[in-house]
């Protein structure tokens, strides 16, 4: 019987050390027969495993009898990690989308210093990150136009299947043989995860500047749509106004006052909407006694 998953994940260097011996660190029979890719000449420490690092972990390329696997080792662990990946896997199998990569979450697939940890085994995709592909095809407008059409179709398809990737940034979008592929599903949303909070918020430079927190989003689920529409309009407008004032070197306290003054107008609009709609407010759950 494998030992329980440890509460704290190994450090990246501990994974680097462990994967040097696939026979002892991997539980998967295929991976145990494999060879982990090492740094190419002139990059990194010669002979050492070559990890691709991300926010939640690092991935290694493993060669097994002509096949190539990606192995993701987690540097952050969560109690619901396995359940989330099972839900994502089940939904992606039903959807069968060409943009996704098959994966297998193994809850005790990795052994480091005598303890077992989860890993993700997936097909390795030989592709270029989106930004590198675009830079290399700037002189080929036809190729970029086809890619743009593919991107539009990809987004529409995800929406139609109730999927949100959660971290659509250049490093997670590959172009392989001219086709778009998505990787890294740590922050993915599928319908079975509705109501659960993701541990991944995505690359900060790709986040919407007026993004609301999960707590606020949960509260908004109980509000009339007309109210949340006004609130989101305020969020977009006032966020942009605040940044615009700071860019003009307006003192921060004056910018706050200017935003607050305009905020009162949105509050008034929400009050009017509530008054005319007859909304009775959020229903509080009954308080239960200890005897219940």
C-alpha positions as CSV (number, residue, x, y, z in Angstrom):
1,X,0.0,0.0,0.0
2,X,1.4,3.4,-0.9
3,X,1.9,5.9,1.9
4,X,-0.6,8.8,2.1
5,X,0.2,12.0,0.2
6,X,2.4,14.2,2.3
7,X,0.9,17.6,3.3
8,X,3.8,19.6,1.9
9,X,5.2,19.1,-1.6
10,X,8.9,18.5,-2.3
11,X,11.1,21.3,-3.4
12,X,12.0,21.6,-7.2
13,X,15.6,20.4,-6.5
14,X,14.2,17.3,-4.7
15,X,12.2,16.4,-7.8
16,X,15.3,17.0,-10.0
17,X,17.2,14.5,-7.8
18,X,14.5,11.9,-7.7
19,X,13.8,11.7,-11.5
20,X,17.4,10.9,-12.2
21,X,16.4,7.3,-11.3
22,X,13.0,6.6,-13.0
23,X,12.9,3.0,-11.7
24,X,12.7,4.1,-8.1
25,X,10.8,7.4,-8.3
26,X,7.9,6.4,-10.7
27,X,5.1,4.0,-9.9
28,X,3.9,3.9,-13.5
29,X,5.3,0.9,-15.4
30,X,5.9,2.9,-18.6
31,X,7.7,5.7,-16.9
32,X,9.9,3.3,-14.9
33,X,11.3,2.1,-18.2
34,X,11.9,5.7,-19.4
35,X,14.8,8.1,-19.7
36,X,14.3,11.7,-18.4
37,X,15.4,14.5,-20.8
38,X,18.5,16.4,-19.6
39,X,19.6,19.9,-20.4
40,X,20.9,20.5,-23.9
41,X,24.5,21.7,-24.4
42,X,25.1,25.2,-23.3
43,X,21.9,25.3,-21.2
44,X,21.7,24.4,-17.5
45,X,23.9,21.8,-15.7
46,X,25.1,19.1,-18.1
47,X,23.5,15.7,-17.4
48,X,20.9,17.1,-15.0
49,X,17.1,16.7,-15.7
50,X,15.6,19.6,-17.7
51,X,12.4,20.8,-15.9
52,X,9.8,23.2,-17.3
53,X,8.6,25.2,-14.3
54,X,5.2,26.7,-13.7
55,X,3.1,28.1,-10.9
56,X,1.9,24.7,-9.6
57,X,4.8,22.5,-10.5
58,X,7.4,21.4,-13.0
59,X,7.2,19.1,-16.0
60,X,9.8,16.6,-17.3
61,X,10.0,15.0,-20.7
62,X,10.4,11.2,-20.5
63,X,11.4,9.0,-23.5
64,X,10.0,5.5,-23.4
65,X,10.6,3.1,-26.4
66,X,9.9,5.8,-29.0
67,X,7.1,7.4,-27.1
68,X,7.3,10.8,-25.3
69,X,5.5,11.5,-22.1
70,X,5.2,14.7,-20.0
71,X,5.4,14.2,-16.3
72,X,4.2,17.0,-14.1
73,X,5.3,17.0,-10.5
74,X,3.4,19.3,-8.2
75,X,5.2,21.9,-6.0
76,X,1.9,22.9,-4.4
77,X,-0.6,20.3,-3.1
78,X,-4.3,20.7,-2.3
79,X,-6.8,18.4,-0.6
80,X,-9.2,18.5,-3.6
81,X,-6.4,18.2,-6.2
82,X,-7.3,14.6,-7.2
83,X,-11.1,15.3,-7.2
84,X,-10.6,18.3,-9.4
85,X,-8.5,16.5,-12.0
86,X,-10.9,13.6,-12.1
87,X,-13.8,16.0,-12.8
88,X,-11.8,17.8,-15.5
89,X,-10.6,14.5,-17.1
90,X,-14.2,13.1,-17.2
91,X,-15.6,16.2,-18.9
92,X,-12.7,16.5,-21.4
93,X,-13.2,12.8,-22.4
94,X,-16.9,13.4,-23.0
95,X,-16.2,16.6,-25.0
96,X,-13.3,15.0,-27.0
97,X,-11.9,18.4,-28.2
98,X,-8.9,18.4,-30.6
99,X,-7.3,21.2,-28.6
100,X,-6.7,19.2,-25.4
101,X,-4.1,16.8,-24.3
102,X,-5.0,13.5,-22.6
103,X,-3.7,13.0,-19.1
104,X,-3.7,10.6,-16.2
105,X,-3.7,11.9,-12.6
106,X,-1.8,9.4,-10.4
107,X,-2.3,10.2,-6.7
108,X,0.7,8.2,-5.6
109,X,2.7,8.1,-8.8
110,X,5.9,9.8,-7.6
111,X,8.3,8.8,-4.8
112,X,10.6,11.3,-3.2
113,X,12.7,10.4,-0.1
114,X,10.5,7.5,0.8
115,X,7.1,9.4,0.5
116,X,4.6,9.3,-2.3
117,X,3.2,12.3,-4.1
118,X,0.8,12.8,-7.0
119,X,1.9,13.3,-10.6
120,X,0.3,14.0,-13.9
121,X,1.2,11.8,-16.9
122,X,0.4,13.2,-20.3
123,X,1.3,12.9,-23.9
124,X,4.2,15.3,-24.7
125,X,3.3,17.9,-27.3
126,X,6.1,19.1,-29.6
127,X,5.0,22.6,-30.3
128,X,6.0,26.3,-30.0
129,X,4.5,28.7,-27.5
130,X,2.1,31.0,-29.1
131,X,4.3,34.1,-28.8
132,X,7.3,32.3,-30.4
133,X,5.2,31.0,-33.3
134,X,3.7,34.4,-34.0
135,X,7.2,36.1,-33.9
136,X,8.5,33.4,-36.3
137,X,5.6,33.9,-38.8
138,X,5.3,37.7,-38.9
139,X,6.2,37.6,-42.6
140,X,3.4,35.1,-43.3
141,X,0.1,36.9,-42.9
142,X,-1.8,33.9,-44.3
143,X,-0.5,31.6,-41.5
144,X,-1.4,34.2,-38.8
145,X,-4.9,34.6,-40.3
146,X,-5.5,30.9,-40.2
147,X,-4.3,30.8,-36.6
148,X,-6.7,33.7,-35.7
149,X,-9.6,31.7,-37.2
150,X,-8.5,28.7,-35.2
151,X,-8.3,30.7,-32.0
152,X,-11.9,32.1,-32.5
153,X,-13.1,28.5,-33.1
154,X,-11.3,27.3,-30.0
155,X,-12.8,29.9,-27.7
156,X,-16.3,29.3,-29.1
157,X,-15.9,25.5,-28.7
158,X,-14.8,25.9,-25.0
159,X,-17.7,28.1,-24.3
160,X,-20.1,25.7,-26.0
161,X,-18.9,22.9,-23.7
162,X,-19.0,24.9,-20.5
163,X,-15.2,25.0,-20.2
164,X,-12.9,27.8,-19.0
165,X,-9.2,27.1,-19.1
166,X,-8.4,29.6,-16.3
167,X,-4.9,30.5,-17.5
168,X,-4.9,31.3,-21.2
169,X,-1.5,32.9,-21.6
170,X,1.2,32.4,-24.3
171,X,3.1,29.7,-22.3
172,X,0.0,27.5,-22.1
173,X,-1.0,27.8,-25.8
174,X,1.1,25.7,-28.2
175,X,1.2,25.6,-31.9
176,X,2.0,22.0,-33.1
177,X,2.0,21.3,-36.8
178,X,0.0,24.5,-37.4
179,X,-2.7,23.5,-34.9
180,X,-3.5,25.0,-31.5
181,X,-3.2,22.9,-28.4
182,X,-3.8,23.9,-24.8
183,X,-1.8,22.6,-21.8
184,X,-1.7,23.2,-18.0
185,X,-5.2,22.5,-16.6
186,X,-4.6,23.4,-13.0
187,X,-7.1,26.3,-13.1
188,X,-9.6,24.8,-15.5
189,X,-13.3,25.1,-14.9
190,X,-15.8,22.4,-16.0
191,X,-19.5,22.3,-14.9
192,X,-18.9,19.6,-12.2
193,X,-16.7,22.2,-10.4
194,X,-19.4,24.9,-10.2
195,X,-19.3,26.6,-6.8
196,X,-15.8,25.5,-6.0
197,X,-12.9,28.0,-5.8
198,X,-9.9,27.5,-8.0
199,X,-6.5,27.5,-6.4
200,X,-5.1,29.0,-9.6
201,X,-5.7,32.6,-10.7
202,X,-3.6,32.5,-13.8
203,X,-0.8,34.7,-15.1
204,X,-1.3,38.1,-13.6
205,X,-0.5,40.0,-16.8
206,X,-3.4,38.2,-18.5
207,X,-6.0,38.9,-15.9
208,X,-8.8,41.4,-16.4
209,X,-7.9,44.5,-14.4
210,X,-11.4,44.7,-13.0
211,X,-11.5,41.1,-11.9
212,X,-13.6,40.4,-8.8
213,X,-12.6,38.0,-6.0
214,X,-14.2,34.6,-5.6
215,X,-16.0,35.8,-2.4
216,X,-17.6,38.7,-4.4
217,X,-18.4,36.4,-7.3
218,X,-20.2,34.0,-4.9
219,X,-22.3,36.9,-3.4
220,X,-23.2,38.1,-6.9
221,X,-24.8,34.7,-7.6
222,X,-27.6,35.7,-5.3
223,X,-28.3,39.1,-6.8
224,X,-30.6,40.1,-9.7
225,X,-28.8,40.2,-13.0
226,X,-29.8,43.9,-13.5
227,X,-27.9,44.7,-10.2
228,X,-24.8,42.8,-11.1
229,X,-24.8,44.4,-14.6
230,X,-24.7,47.9,-13.0
231,X,-22.0,46.8,-10.5
232,X,-19.8,45.3,-13.3
233,X,-20.2,48.5,-15.3
234,X,-19.1,50.5,-12.3
235,X,-16.2,48.1,-11.8
236,X,-14.9,48.5,-15.3
237,X,-15.4,52.3,-15.5
238,X,-14.0,53.2,-12.1
239,X,-11.1,50.8,-12.3
240,X,-10.1,52.4,-15.6
241,X,-10.7,55.9,-14.2
242,X,-8.5,55.3,-11.2
243,X,-5.6,54.0,-13.3
244,X,-6.0,56.9,-15.7
245,X,-5.8,59.5,-12.9
246,X,-2.7,57.9,-11.5
247,X,-1.1,57.9,-14.9
248,X,-1.7,61.6,-15.1
249,X,0.2,61.9,-11.7
250,X,-2.9,62.9,-9.8
251,X,-2.3,62.4,-6.0
252,X,-3.7,59.0,-4.9
253,X,-6.0,60.4,-2.3
254,X,-7.6,62.8,-4.9
255,X,-8.0,59.9,-7.3
256,X,-9.8,57.9,-4.6
257,X,-12.1,60.9,-3.9
258,X,-12.9,61.3,-7.6
259,X,-13.7,57.6,-7.9
260,X,-15.8,57.6,-4.8
261,X,-17.8,60.6,-6.0
262,X,-18.7,58.8,-9.2
263,X,-19.4,55.5,-7.3
264,X,-22.3,57.2,-5.5
265,X,-24.1,57.5,-8.8
266,X,-23.9,53.8,-9.4
267,X,-25.1,53.1,-5.9
268,X,-28.1,55.3,-6.5
269,X,-28.8,53.4,-9.8
270,X,-28.7,50.1,-8.0
271,X,-31.0,51.4,-5.3
272,X,-33.5,52.5,-8.0
273,X,-33.3,49.1,-9.6
274,X,-34.0,47.3,-6.4
275,X,-36.8,49.6,-5.5
276,X,-38.6,49.2,-8.9
277,X,-38.0,45.5,-9.2
278,X,-39.5,44.6,-5.8
279,X,-36.5,42.4,-4.9
280,X,-36.7,41.2,-1.3
281,X,-33.0,40.7,-0.7
282,X,-30.9,37.7,0.0
283,X,-32.6,35.1,2.0
284,X,-30.7,34.1,5.1
285,X,-30.5,30.5,6.0
286,X,-32.3,29.6,9.3
287,X,-30.1,29.5,12.4
288,X,-29.9,25.9,13.7
289,X,-29.4,25.0,17.3
290,X,-26.8,22.5,18.5
291,X,-29.7,20.1,19.2
292,X,-30.7,20.1,15.5
